Amino acid sequence: MKIGLLAMSGLRAHDPRLLELGMRLPGVLERGRVLATLPSLGLLYLAACTPPGHELHYFEAEGNGGEPAEVYSCDLVAINTFSAQVFEAYAVADRLRAAGVRVAMGGLHVSVEPEEALAHADYVFLGEGERTWPAAVEAMERGDAQRVWNSAEFGPIEIPALPTPRYDLLAGRPYSRFPVQTTRGCPWRCDFCASNVMLNRPYRKRPVADVIRDIEAIRKLRKRPFIEFADDNTFVDHEWGKELCRALIPLGLNWFTETDISVADDPELLAMLR
């Protein structure tokens, strides 16, 4: 099959009250511009987990919510979206299906509202997709794929077994930042955080050697890339965080991440982060 991976990137808000509360502030707008230039790590992982023998293409949605014309040449298009972009994603999915292209959808919103997504997609994926996606692709080839694929039925993802995301699919594209995941989930259970919806498995840390392996794959595309660690709480485990820092320091990279304020309790970790 020819499989397209379509990312709905950027930071969008359509709620007037949210906009009034600050979504138009300069810092928020700048963060939106950064997100718009950040490829979808989830789709790159799906590409890495796709069974061999398929032709893979990575696409970004247009700034106005449209889709590149090339996606219509695909047999199957996987769309990953958050709630802020979901109506644009549904509109793209509807157009693709009307043209005879099969559509798979996943992400935070779809995991919470699968019945809503089923009105716009042939297949929906709930939760983490690295085990459900290859099984679904094989079933699609046989012609007997079910419509809903729930990660809870496939067991937890073995984090040390994760392959390197298919960063090579981004070659030739003008990305300013590249995402790398070092951990999944978070040991805390804050009621405002979407991590508990999507990643209801225990907090998991990747081997530091695998994180460096992924960074080296990116450095084949960009000599000095800017790395965005796509984690919920990168340095919540202070000792593991120091191990990561020891591996990162010799690389001399610029990077960004999110972590909780407990790093302030560990002067040694703060010094290493600097």
Contacts in CASP RR format, 6 or more apart in sequence:
PFRMAT RR
TARGET T0000
AUTHOR 0000-0000-0000
METHOD contacts of the structure
MODEL  1
MKIGLLAMSGLRAHDPRLLELGMRLPGVLERGRVLATLPSLGLLYLAACT
PPGHELHYFEAEGNGGEPAEVYSCDLVAINTFSAQVFEAYAVADRLRAAG
VRVAMGGLHVSVEPEEALAHADYVFLGEGERTWPAAVEAMERGDAQRVWN
SAEFGPIEIPALPTPRYDLLAGRPYSRFPVQTTRGCPWRCDFCASNVMLN
RPYRKRPVADVIRDIEAIRKLRKRPFIEFADDNTFVDHEWGKELCRALIP
LGLNWFTETDISVADDPELLAMLR
1 54 0 8 1.000
1 55 0 8 1.000
1 75 0 8 1.000
1 76 0 8 1.000
1 137 0 8 1.000
1 140 0 8 1.000
1 141 0 8 1.000
2 54 0 8 1.000
2 55 0 8 1.000
2 57 0 8 1.000
2 73 0 8 1.000
2 74 0 8 1.000
2 75 0 8 1.000
2 76 0 8 1.000
3 50 0 8 1.000
3 54 0 8 1.000
3 55 0 8 1.000
3 56 0 8 1.000
3 57 0 8 1.000
3 74 0 8 1.000
3 75 0 8 1.000
3 76 0 8 1.000
3 77 0 8 1.000
3 78 0 8 1.000
3 137 0 8 1.000
4 56 0 8 1.000
4 57 0 8 1.000
4 58 0 8 1.000
4 59 0 8 1.000
4 71 0 8 1.000
4 74 0 8 1.000
4 76 0 8 1.000
4 77 0 8 1.000
4 78 0 8 1.000
5 40 0 8 1.000
5 43 0 8 1.000
5 44 0 8 1.000
5 46 0 8 1.000
5 47 0 8 1.000
5 56 0 8 1.000
5 57 0 8 1.000
5 58 0 8 1.000
5 59 0 8 1.000
5 77 0 8 1.000
5 78 0 8 1.000
5 80 0 8 1.000
5 169 0 8 1.000
6 43 0 8 1.000
6 59 0 8 1.000
6 60 0 8 1.000
6 61 0 8 1.000
6 67 0 8 1.000
6 71 0 8 1.000
6 77 0 8 1.000
6 78 0 8 1.000
6 79 0 8 1.000
6 80 0 8 1.000
6 92 0 8 1.000
7 39 0 8 1.000
7 40 0 8 1.000
7 43 0 8 1.000
7 58 0 8 1.000
7 59 0 8 1.000
7 60 0 8 1.000
7 61 0 8 1.000
7 80 0 8 1.000
8 61 0 8 1.000
8 65 0 8 1.000
8 79 0 8 1.000
8 80 0 8 1.000
8 81 0 8 1.000
8 82 0 8 1.000
8 85 0 8 1.000
8 88 0 8 1.000
8 89 0 8 1.000
8 92 0 8 1.000
9 35 0 8 1.000
9 36 0 8 1.000
9 37 0 8 1.000
9 38 0 8 1.000
9 39 0 8 1.000
9 40 0 8 1.000
9 60 0 8 1.000
9 61 0 8 1.000
10 32 0 8 1.000
10 35 0 8 1.000
10 36 0 8 1.000
10 38 0 8 1.000
10 85 0 8 1.000
11 28 0 8 1.000
11 31 0 8 1.000
11 32 0 8 1.000
11 35 0 8 1.000
11 36 0 8 1.000
11 84 0 8 1.000
12 84 0 8 1.000
12 85 0 8 1.000
12 88 0 8 1.000
13 19 0 8 1.000
13 23 0 8 1.000
13 84 0 8 1.000
14 84 0 8 1.000
14 87 0 8 1.000
22 28 0 8 1.000
34 176 0 8 1.000
34 177 0 8 1.000
36 63 0 8 1.000
37 174 0 8 1.000
37 175 0 8 1.000
37 176 0 8 1.000
37 177 0 8 1.000
38 175 0 8 1.000
38 177 0 8 1.000
38 178 0 8 1.000
38 179 0 8 1.000
38 228 0 8 1.000
39 58 0 8 1.000
39 60 0 8 1.000
39 170 0 8 1.000
39 173 0 8 1.000
39 175 0 8 1.000
39 178 0 8 1.000
39 179 0 8 1.000
40 80 0 8 1.000
41 165 0 8 1.000
41 179 0 8 1.000
41 180 0 8 1.000
41 181 0 8 1.000
41 230 0 8 1.000
42 80 0 8 1.000
42 165 0 8 1.000
43 58 0 8 1.000
43 78 0 8 1.000
43 80 0 8 1.000
44 58 0 8 1.000
44 165 0 8 1.000
44 166 0 8 1.000
44 167 0 8 1.000
44 169 0 8 1.000
44 170 0 8 1.000
44 179 0 8 1.000
45 129 0 8 1.000
45 130 0 8 1.000
45 162 0 8 1.000
45 163 0 8 1.000
45 165 0 8 1.000
46 78 0 8 1.000
46 129 0 8 1.000
46 130 0 8 1.000
46 133 0 8 1.000
47 56 0 8 1.000
47 58 0 8 1.000
47 165 0 8 1.000
47 166 0 8 1.000
47 169 0 8 1.000
48 162 0 8 1.000
48 163 0 8 1.000
48 164 0 8 1.000
48 165 0 8 1.000
48 166 0 8 1.000
49 129 0 8 1.000
49 130 0 8 1.000
49 131 0 8 1.000
49 133 0 8 1.000
49 134 0 8 1.000
49 163 0 8 1.000
50 56 0 8 1.000
50 133 0 8 1.000
50 134 0 8 1.000
50 137 0 8 1.000
51 134 0 8 1.000
51 137 0 8 1.000
51 138 0 8 1.000
54 137 0 8 1.000
56 166 0 8 1.000
56 169 0 8 1.000
57 70 0 8 1.000
57 74 0 8 1.000
57 169 0 8 1.000
58 166 0 8 1.000
58 169 0 8 1.000
58 170 0 8 1.000
59 67 0 8 1.000
59 68 0 8 1.000
59 70 0 8 1.000
59 71 0 8 1.000
60 68 0 8 1.000
61 67 0 8 1.000
61 85 0 8 1.000
61 88 0 8 1.000
61 89 0 8 1.000
61 92 0 8 1.000
62 68 0 8 1.000
65 85 0 8 1.000
65 88 0 8 1.000
65 91 0 8 1.000
65 92 0 8 1.000
66 88 0 8 1.000
66 91 0 8 1.000
66 92 0 8 1.000
67 92 0 8 1.000
67 95 0 8 1.000
67 96 0 8 1.000
71 77 0 8 1.000
71 96 0 8 1.000
71 101 0 8 1.000
72 96 0 8 1.000
72 99 0 8 1.000
72 101 0 8 1.000
74 101 0 8 1.000
75 101 0 8 1.000
75 102 0 8 1.000
76 101 0 8 1.000
76 102 0 8 1.000
76 103 0 8 1.000
76 104 0 8 1.000
76 137 0 8 1.000
76 140 0 8 1.000
77 96 0 8 1.000
77 101 0 8 1.000
77 102 0 8 1.000
77 103 0 8 1.000
77 104 0 8 1.000
78 103 0 8 1.000
78 104 0 8 1.000
78 105 0 8 1.000
78 106 0 8 1.000
78 133 0 8 1.000
79 89 0 8 1.000
79 92 0 8 1.000
79 93 0 8 1.000
79 103 0 8 1.000
79 104 0 8 1.000
79 105 0 8 1.000
79 106 0 8 1.000
79 121 0 8 1.000
80 105 0 8 1.000
80 106 0 8 1.000
80 107 0 8 1.000
81 88 0 8 1.000
81 89 0 8 1.000
81 105 0 8 1.000
81 106 0 8 1.000
81 107 0 8 1.000
81 109 0 8 1.000
81 110 0 8 1.000
82 107 0 8 1.000
82 108 0 8 1.000
82 109 0 8 1.000
83 108 0 8 1.000
83 109 0 8 1.000
86 109 0 8 1.000
86 110 0 8 1.000
89 105 0 8 1.000
89 120 0 8 1.000
90 117 0 8 1.000
90 119 0 8 1.000
90 120 0 8 1.000
93 103 0 8 1.000
93 105 0 8 1.000
93 120 0 8 1.000
93 121 0 8 1.000
94 120 0 8 1.000
96 103 0 8 1.000
97 103 0 8 1.000
97 120 0 8 1.000
97 121 0 8 1.000
97 122 0 8 1.000
102 122 0 8 1.000
102 123 0 8 1.000
102 140 0 8 1.000
103 120 0 8 1.000
103 121 0 8 1.000
103 122 0 8 1.000
103 123 0 8 1.000
104 121 0 8 1.000
104 122 0 8 1.000
104 123 0 8 1.000
104 124 0 8 1.000
104 125 0 8 1.000
104 136 0 8 1.000
105 117 0 8 1.000
105 120 0 8 1.000
105 121 0 8 1.000
105 123 0 8 1.000
105 124 0 8 1.000
105 125 0 8 1.000
106 117 0 8 1.000
106 124 0 8 1.000
106 125 0 8 1.000
106 126 0 8 1.000
106 127 0 8 1.000
107 125 0 8 1.000
107 127 0 8 1.000
107 198 0 8 1.000
108 194 0 8 1.000
108 197 0 8 1.000
108 198 0 8 1.000
109 117 0 8 1.000
110 117 0 8 1.000
110 121 0 8 1.000
110 124 0 8 1.000
110 125 0 8 1.000
110 126 0 8 1.000
111 125 0 8 1.000
111 126 0 8 1.000
111 127 0 8 1.000
111 197 0 8 1.000
111 198 0 8 1.000
112 197 0 8 1.000
114 124 0 8 1.000
114 126 0 8 1.000
114 148 0 8 1.000
117 124 0 8 1.000
118 124 0 8 1.000
118 147 0 8 1.000
118 148 0 8 1.000
122 147 0 8 1.000
123 136 0 8 1.000
123 140 0 8 1.000
123 145 0 8 1.000
123 146 0 8 1.000
123 147 0 8 1.000
123 148 0 8 1.000
123 149 0 8 1.000
124 147 0 8 1.000
124 148 0 8 1.000
124 149 0 8 1.000
125 132 0 8 1.000
125 133 0 8 1.000
125 136 0 8 1.000
125 149 0 8 1.000
125 151 0 8 1.000
126 148 0 8 1.000
126 149 0 8 1.000
126 150 0 8 1.000
126 151 0 8 1.000
126 152 0 8 1.000
127 150 0 8 1.000
127 151 0 8 1.000
127 152 0 8 1.000
127 198 0 8 1.000
127 199 0 8 1.000
128 151 0 8 1.000
128 157 0 8 1.000
128 184 0 8 1.000
128 198 0 8 1.000
128 199 0 8 1.000
128 201 0 8 1.000
129 149 0 8 1.000
129 151 0 8 1.000
129 157 0 8 1.000
130 157 0 8 1.000
130 162 0 8 1.000
131 151 0 8 1.000
131 154 0 8 1.000
131 155 0 8 1.000
131 157 0 8 1.000
132 149 0 8 1.000
132 150 0 8 1.000
132 151 0 8 1.000
132 154 0 8 1.000
133 149 0 8 1.000
135 149 0 8 1.000
135 154 0 8 1.000
136 145 0 8 1.000
136 149 0 8 1.000
139 145 0 8 1.000
139 146 0 8 1.000
151 157 0 8 1.000
156 201 0 8 1.000
156 202 0 8 1.000
157 184 0 8 1.000
157 201 0 8 1.000
157 204 0 8 1.000
159 184 0 8 1.000
159 204 0 8 1.000
159 205 0 8 1.000
159 206 0 8 1.000
160 206 0 8 1.000
160 207 0 8 1.000
160 210 0 8 1.000
162 206 0 8 1.000
162 210 0 8 1.000
164 213 0 8 1.000
164 214 0 8 1.000
164 217 0 8 1.000
165 214 0 8 1.000
165 217 0 8 1.000
167 178 0 8 1.000
167 214 0 8 1.000
167 217 0 8 1.000
167 218 0 8 1.000
167 220 0 8 1.000
167 221 0 8 1.000
168 217 0 8 1.000
168 220 0 8 1.000
168 221 0 8 1.000
170 178 0 8 1.000
170 221 0 8 1.000
171 221 0 8 1.000
172 221 0 8 1.000
176 226 0 8 1.000
177 225 0 8 1.000
177 226 0 8 1.000
177 227 0 8 1.000
177 228 0 8 1.000
177 256 0 8 1.000
178 218 0 8 1.000
178 221 0 8 1.000
178 222 0 8 1.000
178 225 0 8 1.000
178 226 0 8 1.000
178 227 0 8 1.000
178 228 0 8 1.000
179 227 0 8 1.000
179 228 0 8 1.000
179 229 0 8 1.000
179 230 0 8 1.000
180 211 0 8 1.000
180 214 0 8 1.000
180 215 0 8 1.000
180 218 0 8 1.000
180 227 0 8 1.000
180 228 0 8 1.000
180 229 0 8 1.000
180 230 0 8 1.000
181 206 0 8 1.000
181 214 0 8 1.000
181 229 0 8 1.000
181 230 0 8 1.000
181 231 0 8 1.000
182 205 0 8 1.000
182 206 0 8 1.000
182 208 0 8 1.000
182 211 0 8 1.000
182 229 0 8 1.000
182 231 0 8 1.000
182 234 0 8 1.000
182 244 0 8 1.000
183 203 0 8 1.000
183 204 0 8 1.000
183 205 0 8 1.000
183 206 0 8 1.000
183 231 0 8 1.000
183 232 0 8 1.000
183 233 0 8 1.000
183 234 0 8 1.000
183 236 0 8 1.000
183 237 0 8 1.000
184 199 0 8 1.000
184 201 0 8 1.000
184 203 0 8 1.000
184 204 0 8 1.000
184 206 0 8 1.000
184 231 0 8 1.000
184 232 0 8 1.000
185 195 0 8 1.000
185 199 0 8 1.000
185 201 0 8 1.000
185 203 0 8 1.000
185 204 0 8 1.000
185 231 0 8 1.000
185 232 0 8 1.000
185 233 0 8 1.000
186 193 0 8 1.000
186 195 0 8 1.000
186 203 0 8 1.000
186 232 0 8 1.000
186 233 0 8 1.000
186 236 0 8 1.000
187 203 0 8 1.000
187 233 0 8 1.000
187 236 0 8 1.000
188 233 0 8 1.000
188 236 0 8 1.000
188 260 0 8 1.000
189 196 0 8 1.000
190 196 0 8 1.000
193 232 0 8 1.000
195 232 0 8 1.000
199 232 0 8 1.000
203 236 0 8 1.000
205 237 0 8 1.000
205 240 0 8 1.000
208 240 0 8 1.000
208 243 0 8 1.000
208 244 0 8 1.000
208 247 0 8 1.000
209 247 0 8 1.000
211 244 0 8 1.000
211 247 0 8 1.000
212 247 0 8 1.000
212 248 0 8 1.000
212 251 0 8 1.000
215 225 0 8 1.000
215 227 0 8 1.000
215 251 0 8 1.000
215 253 0 8 1.000
218 225 0 8 1.000
218 227 0 8 1.000
219 225 0 8 1.000
224 253 0 8 1.000
224 254 0 8 1.000
225 253 0 8 1.000
226 253 0 8 1.000
226 254 0 8 1.000
226 255 0 8 1.000
226 256 0 8 1.000
227 253 0 8 1.000
227 254 0 8 1.000
227 255 0 8 1.000
227 256 0 8 1.000
228 255 0 8 1.000
228 256 0 8 1.000
228 257 0 8 1.000
229 255 0 8 1.000
229 256 0 8 1.000
229 257 0 8 1.000
229 258 0 8 1.000
231 257 0 8 1.000
231 258 0 8 1.000
231 259 0 8 1.000
232 258 0 8 1.000
233 258 0 8 1.000
233 259 0 8 1.000
233 260 0 8 1.000
234 241 0 8 1.000
234 244 0 8 1.000
234 257 0 8 1.000
234 258 0 8 1.000
234 259 0 8 1.000
235 241 0 8 1.000
235 244 0 8 1.000
235 257 0 8 1.000
235 259 0 8 1.000
235 263 0 8 1.000
235 269 0 8 1.000
235 273 0 8 1.000
236 259 0 8 1.000
236 260 0 8 1.000
236 262 0 8 1.000
238 262 0 8 1.000
238 263 0 8 1.000
238 266 0 8 1.000
238 269 0 8 1.000
241 269 0 8 1.000
242 268 0 8 1.000
242 269 0 8 1.000
242 272 0 8 1.000
245 269 0 8 1.000
245 272 0 8 1.000
245 273 0 8 1.000
246 272 0 8 1.000
248 255 0 8 1.000
249 272 0 8 1.000
263 269 0 8 1.000
263 270 0 8 1.000
263 273 0 8 1.000
264 270 0 8 1.000
END
